Amino acid sequence: MSTQPSTYVHADPNALSVPTNIQEIPAWAQEIKNLLLAMNQNLSLVIGQAAAHHTDIGTTQATLSNHDSSITNLDALIVKLGADIAKIGTAAASGSSLASATKAPKLATPDKFDGSDKNKAISFRVAVSHYLRISYPGSTVDEQIAFIISCLDGKAHEWLEPYLEEDVVKGNPVSWLHNLDAFWLQFNARWNVQNRTENFRAKLRTLKQTKGVQDYYKDFQTYSQGLGYNDPSLRDMFYDGLSHKIKETLMVQDYDHADASVTLATLAEKALKVDQRLEQFAAQHKGSSPSSNQSGSKSSTSTSAAAQGAPRDKLSVGEQVYAIVDGKAKKGVLQKIGQNAKGLQFQLLSGMMAPPWTLPSKLSRRITTQPLPPPLLPQGFLLLLLAQFWSFPYGLRLCLFKRQKTHYMRNMWR
């Protein structure tokens, strides 16, 4: 298999000399042969190079087409960029800017931590980390630690002063003052409650609902986080701590908290709804008489209902009634019901002193039992009356007792 020549071979036809005798013809023929071979080699090399150049031309053409497409796309991007710039200019002219549209929300500065209550250490770390992530997402580690230190006060800041003096004043770098994770490790070792897990476990076991379900659920989540209990155990513990009223309502609704489909979240949601409805019911019925549920037992006798002023059904002629007239109770039998000149209803009662009698402000009541007994005098008044009677002279007492004139009375009347 022939290989393509890689170099040109010099071939000059003018270098051939015409033979002068017959002996020089073979050598002349050999020179012609060599010249033809060289020319053939050079021609093959030219053909190969031409083919390679043709391939390069095709590749160049494809590259040129790609560049042309890129230029077209770039032109479209330039047009779009011009439109965006025009929009930005319009927004700036109307008083708004792109920077203000993408400005991060302004958060309140976290409260300072003074170390007096170690239970607030975790809340402080969460608040500071969230503030830095939202307000200063591109800040460096040194800037973040400097901000955290500025939020420390009291004993918490005094704890850092020796390390700050060593790092800032003396120039001896303290490694954990330049590493955020290491800084929080030192902070937790100094200010976190060491037995926090066991404290929360003990509080969770004794936690009971004393206020609303919302407050109880918040405390339950705080104490149960990170203790390792599974969801069914947490669900049962949450149910055990609910108030008797909530449990009673769930039982009335035939709600089984131990069902396999019930989770802590669903039980808490159900208890929250029950608590909210109980609060709404209490607010709607605030001030209502608690004796309304006992109306059935209190209406067993008509005497008690009449004594409490309970309204009766419509009166009819012939019924025994009583009414308040001039501040006194009058009894009688209802004889007539009609209207006077003013259109007001009035009733005529037998036994009344001056008929017709106009209906008073208080409705008349039926008499279904024995007549009301006469009012009893106070015991003190009776004793006073008896003492006054014994202070009279004997003759006067005898006169009053026998209801006849005595010798003493005759002497008084003379």
C-alpha positions as CSV (number, residue, x, y, z in Angstrom):
1,M,0.0,0.0,0.0
2,S,1.6,3.2,-1.1
3,T,1.9,6.1,1.2
4,Q,1.3,9.7,0.4
5,P,4.6,11.6,-0.1
6,S,5.3,14.2,2.5
7,T,7.9,16.4,0.7
8,Y,8.4,17.8,-2.7
9,V,11.1,16.2,-5.1
10,H,13.0,18.6,-7.3
11,A,12.3,17.7,-10.9
12,D,13.7,19.9,-13.7
13,P,12.9,18.8,-17.3
14,N,15.4,21.3,-18.7
15,A,18.2,19.3,-17.1
16,L,17.7,16.4,-19.5
17,S,20.3,16.3,-22.3
18,V,19.5,14.8,-25.7
19,P,21.7,11.7,-26.3
20,T,24.2,11.9,-29.2
21,N,24.7,8.3,-29.7
22,I,22.8,5.1,-29.2
23,Q,24.8,4.1,-26.1
24,E,23.4,7.1,-24.2
25,I,19.8,6.3,-24.9
26,P,19.3,3.8,-21.9
27,A,20.7,6.4,-19.4
28,W,18.6,9.1,-21.0
29,A,15.5,6.9,-20.7
30,Q,16.2,6.3,-17.0
31,E,16.5,10.0,-16.3
32,I,13.1,10.5,-18.0
33,K,11.7,7.8,-15.8
34,N,13.1,9.4,-12.7
35,L,11.7,12.8,-13.7
36,L,8.2,11.3,-14.3
37,L,8.3,9.6,-10.9
38,A,9.3,12.9,-9.2
39,M,6.6,14.8,-11.0
40,N,4.0,12.1,-10.0
41,Q,5.1,12.3,-6.4
42,N,4.8,16.1,-6.4
43,L,1.4,15.9,-8.1
44,S,0.1,13.4,-5.4
45,L,1.4,15.8,-2.7
46,V,-0.4,18.7,-4.3
47,I,-3.6,16.7,-4.6
48,G,-3.4,15.7,-0.9
49,Q,-2.8,19.2,0.2
50,A,-5.7,20.5,-1.9
51,A,-8.0,18.0,-0.3
52,A,-6.8,19.1,3.2
53,H,-7.4,22.7,2.3
54,H,-10.8,21.8,1.1
55,T,-11.7,20.3,4.4
56,D,-10.2,23.3,6.2
57,I,-12.3,25.5,4.0
58,G,-15.5,23.6,4.9
59,T,-14.6,23.8,8.6
60,T,-13.9,27.5,8.2
61,Q,-17.2,27.9,6.5
62,A,-19.1,26.2,9.4
63,T,-17.2,28.3,11.9
64,L,-18.1,31.4,9.9
65,S,-21.7,30.4,10.0
66,N,-21.6,29.9,13.7
67,H,-20.0,33.3,14.2
68,D,-22.7,34.8,12.0
69,S,-25.4,33.3,14.2
70,S,-23.6,34.5,17.3
71,I,-23.4,38.0,15.9
72,T,-27.1,37.9,15.1
73,N,-27.9,36.8,18.7
74,L,-25.6,39.4,20.1
75,D,-27.4,42.0,18.0
76,A,-30.7,40.9,19.5
77,L,-29.2,41.1,23.0
78,I,-27.9,44.6,22.3
79,V,-31.4,45.6,21.2
80,K,-32.9,44.1,24.4
81,L,-30.3,45.7,26.5
82,G,-31.1,49.0,25.0
83,A,-34.8,48.5,25.8
84,D,-33.9,47.5,29.4
85,I,-31.7,50.6,29.8
86,A,-34.6,52.7,28.5
87,K,-36.9,51.1,31.1
88,I,-34.4,51.8,33.8
89,G,-34.2,55.4,32.7
90,T,-37.9,55.7,32.8
91,A,-38.1,54.2,36.3
92,A,-35.4,56.5,37.5
93,A,-37.2,59.5,36.1
94,S,-40.4,58.5,37.9
95,G,-38.6,58.3,41.3
96,S,-37.9,54.6,41.5
97,S,-34.7,52.7,40.9
98,L,-33.6,49.1,40.3
99,A,-31.6,49.1,43.5
100,S,-34.6,50.1,45.6
101,A,-36.7,47.3,44.0
102,T,-34.1,44.7,45.1
103,K,-33.3,46.1,48.5
104,A,-33.3,43.6,51.3
105,P,-36.0,44.1,54.0
106,K,-34.9,46.0,57.0
107,L,-35.0,43.8,60.1
108,A,-35.0,44.9,63.7
109,T,-31.6,44.6,65.5
110,P,-31.5,41.5,67.7
111,D,-31.8,42.1,71.5
112,K,-28.5,42.0,73.3
113,F,-27.4,39.0,75.3
114,D,-26.0,39.8,78.8
115,G,-25.5,36.2,80.0
116,S,-27.9,36.6,83.0
117,D,-30.3,34.0,81.6
118,K,-28.6,31.1,79.8
119,N,-31.9,29.8,78.5
120,K,-31.9,32.8,76.1
121,A,-28.5,31.8,74.5
122,I,-30.0,29.7,71.7
123,S,-32.7,32.3,70.9
124,F,-29.9,34.9,70.7
125,R,-27.9,32.8,68.3
126,V,-30.9,32.1,66.1
127,A,-31.8,35.8,66.0
128,V,-28.3,37.0,65.2
129,S,-27.7,34.4,62.5
130,H,-31.0,35.2,60.8
131,Y,-30.3,38.9,60.9
132,L,-26.8,38.5,59.4
133,R,-28.1,36.2,56.6
134,I,-30.9,38.5,55.5
135,S,-29.3,41.9,56.1
136,Y,-25.7,41.2,55.3
137,P,-25.5,38.1,53.1
138,G,-22.1,39.1,51.6
139,S,-20.3,40.0,54.8
140,T,-17.0,38.4,55.8
141,V,-16.4,36.1,58.8
142,D,-14.6,38.9,60.7
143,E,-17.5,41.3,60.0
144,Q,-20.0,38.8,61.3
145,I,-18.1,38.0,64.4
146,A,-17.6,41.8,65.1
147,F,-21.4,42.3,64.8
148,I,-22.1,39.4,67.2
149,I,-19.6,40.8,69.7
150,S,-21.4,44.2,69.5
151,C,-24.6,42.4,70.5
152,L,-23.1,41.0,73.7
153,D,-23.4,43.0,76.9
154,G,-22.7,42.6,80.6
155,K,-21.1,39.3,81.7
156,A,-21.2,38.0,78.2
157,H,-19.0,40.8,76.9
158,E,-16.7,40.7,79.9
159,W,-16.1,37.0,79.0
160,L,-14.6,38.1,75.6
161,E,-12.5,41.0,76.8
162,P,-9.3,39.1,77.6
163,Y,-9.4,37.3,74.2
164,L,-10.1,40.6,72.4
165,E,-7.2,42.3,74.2
166,E,-4.9,39.4,73.1
167,D,-6.2,39.5,69.5
168,V,-6.7,43.2,68.9
169,V,-4.3,45.1,71.3
170,K,-1.4,42.7,71.5
171,G,-1.6,41.5,68.0
172,N,-1.6,37.8,68.9
173,P,-4.5,36.3,66.8
174,V,-7.0,34.2,68.6
175,S,-8.0,31.6,66.0
176,W,-11.7,31.2,67.1
177,L,-12.2,34.9,66.9
178,H,-11.7,34.6,63.1
179,N,-13.8,31.4,62.5
180,L,-17.5,31.6,62.9
181,D,-18.1,27.9,63.7
182,A,-15.3,27.9,66.3
183,F,-16.7,31.1,67.8
184,W,-20.1,29.6,68.3
185,L,-18.5,26.5,69.8
186,Q,-16.8,28.7,72.4
187,F,-20.0,30.6,73.0
188,N,-22.1,27.4,73.5
189,A,-19.5,26.0,75.9
190,R,-19.7,29.1,78.0
191,W,-23.3,30.2,77.9
192,N,-25.5,27.2,76.9
193,V,-27.3,25.3,79.6
194,Q,-25.3,22.1,80.0
195,N,-28.1,19.8,81.1
196,R,-30.7,21.4,78.8
197,T,-31.9,18.1,77.4
198,E,-32.6,16.6,80.7
199,N,-34.3,19.7,82.0
200,F,-36.5,19.8,78.9
201,R,-37.3,16.1,79.4
202,A,-38.4,16.6,83.0
203,K,-40.5,19.7,82.0
204,L,-42.1,17.7,79.2
205,R,-43.2,14.9,81.5
206,T,-44.9,17.3,83.9
207,L,-46.3,19.8,81.3
208,K,-50.0,20.4,81.6
209,Q,-52.4,22.8,79.9
210,T,-53.1,25.7,82.2
211,K,-54.0,28.3,79.6
212,G,-55.0,28.1,76.0
213,V,-54.1,25.2,73.7
214,Q,-51.9,27.5,71.7
215,D,-49.6,28.3,74.6
216,Y,-49.6,24.6,75.7
217,Y,-48.6,23.5,72.2
218,K,-45.8,26.1,72.0
219,D,-44.3,24.9,75.2
220,F,-44.7,21.3,74.2
221,Q,-42.8,21.8,71.0
222,T,-40.0,23.7,72.8
223,Y,-39.5,21.0,75.3
224,S,-39.9,18.0,73.0
225,Q,-37.5,19.1,70.3
226,G,-34.4,17.0,70.1
227,L,-35.4,14.5,72.8
228,G,-35.7,11.5,70.4
229,Y,-39.3,10.5,71.1
230,N,-41.2,9.1,68.1
231,D,-44.5,10.7,67.0
232,P,-46.9,8.3,68.7
233,S,-45.2,8.9,72.0
234,L,-45.3,12.6,71.6
235,R,-49.0,12.4,70.5
236,D,-50.0,10.5,73.7
237,M,-48.0,12.8,75.9
238,F,-49.6,15.8,74.3
239,Y,-53.1,14.3,74.8
240,D,-52.4,13.5,78.5
241,G,-51.5,17.1,79.2
242,L,-54.6,18.6,77.7
243,S,-57.2,20.1,80.0
244,H,-60.2,18.1,81.1
245,K,-62.6,20.3,79.1
246,I,-60.7,19.7,75.8
247,K,-60.6,16.0,76.4
248,E,-64.3,15.9,77.2
249,T,-65.1,17.7,74.0
250,L,-63.0,15.4,71.9
251,M,-64.7,12.4,73.5
252,V,-68.1,13.9,72.8
253,Q,-67.1,14.2,69.2
254,D,-66.0,10.5,69.2
255,Y,-62.5,11.5,68.3
256,D,-60.0,8.7,69.0
257,H,-56.6,10.2,69.5
258,A,-54.9,6.8,69.6
259,D,-56.0,5.9,66.1
260,A,-53.1,5.0,63.8
261,S,-53.9,7.8,61.4
262,V,-53.7,10.5,64.1
263,T,-50.3,12.2,64.5
264,L,-49.1,14.9,66.9
265,A,-49.8,17.6,64.3
266,T,-53.3,16.4,63.5
267,L,-54.2,16.1,67.2
268,A,-52.8,19.5,68.0
269,E,-54.8,21.0,65.1
270,K,-58.0,19.4,66.3
271,A,-57.4,20.6,69.9
272,L,-56.7,24.1,68.7
273,K,-60.0,24.1,66.8
274,V,-61.9,22.9,69.8
275,D,-60.3,25.5,72.0
276,Q,-61.2,28.3,69.6
277,R,-64.8,27.2,69.3
278,L,-65.1,27.0,73.1
279,E,-63.8,30.5,73.4
280,Q,-66.2,31.7,70.8
281,F,-69.1,30.0,72.6
282,A,-68.1,31.5,75.9
283,A,-67.8,35.0,74.4
284,Q,-71.3,34.7,72.7
285,H,-73.0,33.5,75.9
286,K,-71.1,35.8,78.3
287,G,-73.5,37.2,80.9
288,S,-76.3,34.7,80.2
289,S,-78.2,33.3,83.2
290,P,-76.7,30.0,84.4
291,S,-80.1,29.0,85.7
292,S,-81.5,28.7,82.2
293,N,-80.6,25.0,82.1
294,Q,-82.6,24.4,85.2
295,S,-85.8,25.9,84.0
296,G,-87.4,22.5,83.7
297,S,-86.9,21.7,87.4
298,K,-87.9,25.1,88.5
299,S,-91.2,25.1,86.6
300,S,-92.5,22.0,88.3
301,T,-94.7,24.1,90.5
302,S,-96.6,27.2,89.6
303,T,-95.9,28.8,92.9
304,S,-92.2,29.1,92.4
305,A,-92.7,30.4,88.8
306,A,-95.0,33.1,90.0
307,A,-92.7,34.1,92.8
308,Q,-89.9,34.6,90.3
309,G,-92.1,36.7,88.0
310,A,-92.1,34.1,85.2
311,P,-94.6,35.1,82.5
312,R,-97.6,32.8,82.1
313,D,-99.8,32.1,79.1
314,K,-102.8,34.2,78.2
315,L,-105.4,34.8,80.9
316,S,-109.1,34.0,80.5
317,V,-112.4,35.0,82.2
318,G,-113.2,33.0,85.4
319,E,-109.6,32.4,86.5
320,Q,-108.4,33.3,89.9
321,V,-105.8,36.0,89.7
322,Y,-104.1,38.6,91.8
323,A,-102.6,42.0,90.8
324,I,-100.6,44.8,92.3
325,V,-102.9,47.8,92.9
326,D,-101.6,50.9,94.7
327,G,-98.7,48.9,95.9
328,K,-100.9,46.2,97.5
329,A,-101.8,42.7,96.3
330,K,-105.5,42.3,95.3
331,K,-107.1,38.9,94.8
332,G,-110.2,38.1,92.8
333,V,-111.8,36.2,89.9
334,L,-111.3,37.6,86.4
335,Q,-114.7,38.7,85.1
336,K,-114.1,40.7,81.9
337,I,-111.3,41.6,79.5
338,G,-111.8,44.6,77.2
339,Q,-110.3,47.9,76.0
340,N,-110.7,51.4,77.3
341,A,-111.0,54.6,75.3
342,K,-107.2,54.8,74.8
343,G,-107.1,51.3,73.4
344,L,-105.4,49.8,76.5
345,Q,-106.4,46.5,77.8
346,F,-108.0,46.4,81.2
347,Q,-109.5,43.7,83.4
348,L,-112.4,43.6,85.8
349,L,-111.8,41.5,88.9
350,S,-114.3,40.5,91.5
351,G,-113.2,41.7,94.9
352,M,-111.6,44.9,93.6
353,M,-112.4,48.1,95.3
354,A,-112.9,50.4,92.2
355,P,-113.6,48.8,88.9
356,P,-112.7,49.2,86.1
357,W,-109.0,48.4,86.9
358,T,-106.4,49.2,84.3
359,L,-103.7,46.5,83.6
360,P,-100.6,47.5,85.7
361,S,-97.0,47.4,84.4
362,K,-96.6,43.9,85.8
363,L,-98.8,41.2,84.4
364,S,-101.3,39.4,86.6
365,R,-100.5,35.9,87.7
366,R,-102.8,32.9,88.1
367,I,-103.3,31.5,91.6
368,T,-103.0,27.7,91.4
369,T,-102.1,27.1,95.1
370,Q,-103.2,28.3,98.5
371,P,-103.5,32.1,98.9
372,L,-100.4,33.9,99.9
373,P,-100.0,34.0,103.7
374,P,-100.1,37.5,105.4
375,P,-96.7,39.1,105.7
376,L,-94.9,38.2,108.9
377,L,-93.7,40.9,111.2
378,P,-90.0,41.0,112.1
379,Q,-89.2,39.2,115.3
380,G,-87.5,42.3,116.8
381,F,-90.7,44.3,116.2
382,L,-92.8,41.7,118.1
383,L,-90.4,41.8,121.1
384,L,-90.6,45.6,121.1
385,L,-94.4,45.5,121.0
386,L,-94.5,43.0,123.9
387,A,-92.2,45.0,126.0
388,Q,-94.2,48.1,125.4
389,F,-97.4,46.2,126.4
390,W,-95.9,45.1,129.7
391,S,-94.9,48.7,130.5
392,F,-98.6,49.7,130.6
393,P,-100.3,49.8,134.1
394,Y,-102.1,46.6,135.1
395,G,-105.5,48.1,134.8
396,L,-104.9,49.2,131.2
397,R,-103.4,45.9,130.3
398,L,-106.5,44.1,131.7
399,C,-108.7,46.5,129.8
400,L,-106.9,45.9,126.6
401,F,-106.8,42.1,127.2
402,K,-110.6,41.7,128.1
403,R,-111.7,44.4,125.7
404,Q,-114.0,46.0,128.3
405,K,-114.0,49.0,130.6
406,T,-112.5,48.5,134.0
407,H,-112.4,50.5,137.1
408,Y,-109.1,51.9,136.0
409,M,-110.6,53.1,132.7
410,R,-113.6,54.6,134.4
411,N,-111.3,56.7,136.6
412,M,-109.3,57.8,133.5
413,W,-112.5,58.9,131.7
414,R,-113.8,61.0,134.6
